Amino acid sequence: MSDSLSFLEISEKALNETGKPMSASEIWALAKDKKWKTDSVGKTPWATIAAQIYVSIKNNPHTPFRQVSKRPTRFALTPWGEAAEKIVSEINSYALEEENTVTKERDLHPVLSKFVYSHPHFRAYVKTIYHEISTKSTKGKNRWLHPDLVGVRFNFDEYKQETVTLQKLMAMADCYLFSFELKVNLHFGNLREAFFQAVSNSSWANEGYLAAVNFEEDPDLMDELARLSKAFGIGILKLDPSKPEESEILFQSNPKSELDFDTIDRLTEDNRNFKDFLSNIAEDVKLGKVKSEYDKRD
């Protein structure tokens, strides 16, 4: 007989074990920590957990679950009664204090820098682009032009010297470029603006990403992110400020083999941070080693 659990069984078991209301992400985190087995694991299992609990609450008159809060959505077991709301109030008060420790997008720059340097998909060095130093122009002209951070992965970090030499002889790229747009919170209220900001300011790069710390716990949000990511090729990152290396790629970017050099040239003209970034890449590629200064990864 299989000891694999369904998502609803995992949810009920998690709530019974902790004795307190939990979000879908917290339920999944506990399941992973406890190594509970399940046959159904996709890219966003926490979203599936939330969706299945919603369906159970709506369609099953004998459901063991009830929703006790929104933003984030938390679930409790029906026998707990009104005591669950009191616990949620205490949790939300504490969570608000914790969330306020990261109030600015630029607080996240070292987090992303450390993550993309350590993650095998990226292995990238990043540089912050300060929008405020860009050349002043007609109002609205540079709107959504500049990414928050840009990144580069060098082939000489990845391949043997003989391979890199062959690439040069064949006039192939010596580096791979990334663009990152950062948000502290991502929810339906700011989703479209944030997403299309990432689309706009990443057109020049091989890959573009939208990264955030706090995602509204709504399965519809994840479904919409998945749809937009597939349609426009923008990847989605979930950052963990306390453990940057444990940040996640929720949805992979769709790579582009051709760079948009018109936009690269405009960014170079408008912003000296971006100009310095390109100069650093050229110098490091020429030397065959990273000698330039990029963002710190502490």
C-alpha positions in Angstrom: 0.0 0.0 0.0 1.4 3.4 -1.0 2.3 5.8 1.8 2.1 8.8 -0.6 -0.2 11.6 0.5 -2.5 13.8 -1.5 -2.2 17.5 -1.2 -5.4 17.7 0.9 -4.0 14.9 3.2 -0.8 16.8 3.6 -2.7 20.0 4.4 -4.8 18.4 7.1 -1.8 16.6 8.5 0.3 19.9 8.6 -2.5 21.8 10.4 -3.0 19.0 12.9 0.7 18.9 13.6 1.2 22.7 14.1 -2.1 23.4 15.7 -2.3 26.8 14.1 -3.6 28.4 10.9 -1.1 28.1 8.0 -0.7 29.5 4.5 -0.3 27.1 1.5 3.4 28.0 1.3 3.8 27.2 5.0 2.0 23.9 4.6 4.3 22.9 1.7 7.4 24.1 3.5 6.5 21.8 6.5 5.8 18.9 4.1 9.2 19.3 2.5 10.9 19.6 5.9 9.1 16.4 7.2 9.8 14.7 3.9 6.2 13.7 3.4 5.7 11.8 0.1 3.3 12.9 -2.6 2.9 11.8 -6.2 1.9 15.3 -7.4 4.6 17.9 -7.4 4.6 20.6 -10.1 6.5 23.9 -10.3 4.2 25.6 -7.7 2.9 22.9 -5.3 1.9 25.6 -2.8 -0.5 27.1 -5.4 -2.0 23.6 -6.1 -2.5 23.1 -2.3 -4.3 26.4 -2.0 -6.5 25.7 -5.1 -7.5 22.2 -3.8 -8.4 23.6 -0.4 -10.5 26.3 -2.0 -12.3 23.6 -4.0 -12.8 21.5 -0.9 -14.3 24.4 1.0 -16.6 25.3 -1.9 -17.8 21.9 -2.8 -17.5 19.6 0.2 -20.1 20.3 3.0 -18.0 18.1 5.3 -14.6 19.7 4.5 -12.2 19.8 7.4 -10.8 23.2 6.2 -11.8 26.8 6.5 -10.2 30.0 5.4 -9.5 32.4 8.2 -7.5 35.3 6.6 -6.5 37.0 3.4 -3.2 38.5 2.2 -1.7 36.1 3.1 -4.5 33.5 2.9 -4.3 31.2 5.8 -6.3 28.0 6.4 -7.5 26.4 9.7 -9.4 23.2 10.6 -13.1 23.7 11.2 -13.1 22.2 14.8 -10.8 25.0 15.9 -13.7 27.5 15.8 -13.2 31.2 16.6 -9.8 30.5 18.4 -8.3 30.3 14.9 -9.1 34.0 14.2 -7.3 35.1 17.4 -4.2 33.1 16.4 -4.3 34.7 13.0 -4.4 38.2 14.4 -1.3 37.5 16.5 0.5 35.9 13.5 -0.3 38.9 11.2 0.9 41.4 13.8 4.3 39.5 14.0 4.4 39.0 10.2 3.9 42.8 9.6 6.9 43.5 11.8 9.0 40.9 9.9 7.9 42.2 6.5 8.8 45.7 7.3 12.4 44.7 7.8 12.6 44.8 3.9 10.8 48.0 2.8 12.9 49.1 -0.1 13.7 47.3 -3.4 17.4 48.2 -3.1 17.6 46.3 0.2 17.1 43.3 -2.1 20.0 43.9 -4.4 22.6 42.0 -2.3 20.1 39.1 -2.0 19.7 38.8 -5.7 23.4 39.3 -6.3 24.3 36.4 -4.0 21.5 34.1 -5.4 22.4 34.5 -9.1 26.1 34.1 -8.4 25.5 30.8 -6.5 22.7 29.3 -8.7 23.9 27.0 -11.5 21.5 28.5 -14.0 23.0 32.0 -13.7 26.5 31.9 -12.3 26.3 35.6 -12.9 28.0 38.8 -11.7 25.5 41.7 -11.3 25.7 45.5 -11.2 23.1 47.9 -9.9 21.7 50.5 -12.3 20.9 53.7 -10.5 18.0 55.3 -12.5 18.5 58.7 -10.9 21.9 59.2 -12.6 20.5 58.7 -16.1 20.5 61.6 -18.5 17.5 63.8 -18.0 15.1 63.7 -20.9 11.5 64.5 -21.9 9.2 63.3 -19.2 8.2 59.7 -19.8 10.8 59.0 -22.5 12.9 56.7 -20.3 10.0 55.2 -18.4 10.6 51.5 -17.9 13.9 51.7 -19.9 16.3 50.8 -17.1 16.4 47.5 -15.2 17.2 47.5 -11.5 20.2 45.2 -12.0 22.0 43.7 -14.9 24.1 40.5 -14.9 26.7 38.7 -16.9 27.8 35.1 -17.1 31.3 34.6 -18.6 32.1 31.6 -20.7 35.6 31.5 -19.4 34.1 30.7 -16.0 32.1 27.9 -17.5 34.3 26.2 -20.2 37.9 25.0 -20.6 40.3 27.4 -22.2 40.4 25.4 -25.4 36.6 25.6 -25.7 36.7 29.4 -25.1 39.4 29.8 -27.8 37.3 27.8 -30.3 34.3 30.0 -29.5 36.3 33.1 -30.3 37.6 31.6 -33.5 34.0 30.9 -34.5 32.9 34.4 -33.5 30.6 33.1 -30.8 29.5 35.1 -27.7 32.0 35.2 -24.9 29.3 36.1 -22.3 25.6 35.9 -21.6 23.5 38.8 -20.3 20.6 39.1 -17.8 18.2 41.8 -16.8 16.4 41.9 -13.4 13.4 43.9 -12.2 12.9 43.8 -8.4 9.8 44.3 -6.2 9.3 43.8 -2.5 5.7 42.7 -2.9 3.9 41.2 -5.8 0.1 41.0 -5.9 -2.8 41.5 -8.3 -2.8 45.2 -7.6 0.7 45.7 -9.1 1.2 42.6 -11.1 0.6 43.9 -14.6 2.6 47.1 -14.1 5.5 45.2 -12.6 5.5 42.4 -15.2 5.4 44.7 -18.2 8.0 46.9 -16.6 10.2 43.8 -16.6 9.2 43.1 -20.3 10.1 46.6 -21.3 13.5 46.9 -19.6 14.8 43.5 -20.5 14.4 43.5 -24.3 18.1 44.0 -24.8 19.2 40.9 -22.7 19.5 37.2 -23.3 17.1 36.6 -20.4 14.9 38.9 -18.3 13.5 38.3 -14.8 11.0 39.8 -12.4 12.0 39.1 -8.8 10.0 39.6 -5.6 10.0 38.6 -1.9 6.4 38.5 -1.0 3.8 36.9 -3.3 0.1 37.2 -2.6 -1.0 33.7 -1.7 -3.6 33.3 -4.4 -3.5 30.4 -6.9 -5.0 32.7 -9.5 -1.9 34.9 -9.2 0.4 32.0 -9.9 -1.7 30.9 -12.8 -1.5 34.5 -14.2 2.2 34.6 -13.7 2.6 31.3 -15.5 0.6 32.5 -18.4 2.4 35.9 -18.7 5.8 34.2 -18.3 5.0 31.7 -21.1 3.5 34.4 -23.4 6.3 37.0 -23.0 9.3 34.9 -21.9 10.0 36.7 -18.6 11.2 34.5 -15.8 9.9 34.8 -12.2 12.2 34.6 -9.1 11.1 34.3 -5.4 13.8 35.8 -3.2 14.5 34.8 0.4 16.3 37.7 2.2 17.2 35.5 5.2 18.7 32.7 3.0 19.5 34.1 -0.4 20.9 30.8 -1.8 17.5 29.2 -1.1 15.7 31.7 -3.4 13.8 30.0 -6.2 13.2 30.2 -9.9 9.4 29.9 -10.1 9.3 30.2 -13.9 12.2 30.0 -16.3 12.9 32.9 -18.7 12.7 32.1 -22.4 16.3 32.7 -23.7 17.0 35.0 -26.6 20.0 34.2 -28.8 20.1 37.7 -30.4 20.8 40.9 -28.3 19.0 44.2 -28.9 22.0 46.4 -29.6 19.9 49.5 -30.4 18.5 49.4 -26.8 22.0 48.5 -25.4 23.4 51.6 -27.2 20.6 53.8 -25.8 21.2 52.5 -22.3 24.9 53.1 -22.6 24.2 56.7 -23.7 21.7 57.4 -21.0 23.2 55.7 -17.9 26.9 55.6 -16.9 26.3 52.5 -14.6 25.3 50.6 -17.7 28.2 52.0 -19.7 30.6 51.0 -17.0 29.0 47.5 -16.9 29.7 47.0 -20.6 33.3 48.3 -20.2 33.9 45.9 -17.4 32.6 43.0 -19.5 34.8 43.9 -22.4 37.9 44.2 -20.2 37.2 40.9 -18.4 36.5 39.0 -21.6 39.8 40.4 -23.1 41.7 39.3 -20.0 40.0 35.9 -19.7 39.3 36.5 -16.0 37.1 38.6 -13.8 39.1 41.6 -12.6 36.3 44.3 -12.7 34.2 45.4 -9.8 30.6 44.1 -9.6 28.0 44.3 -6.9 29.0 42.7 -3.6 27.6 39.3 -2.7 27.8 39.6 1.1 
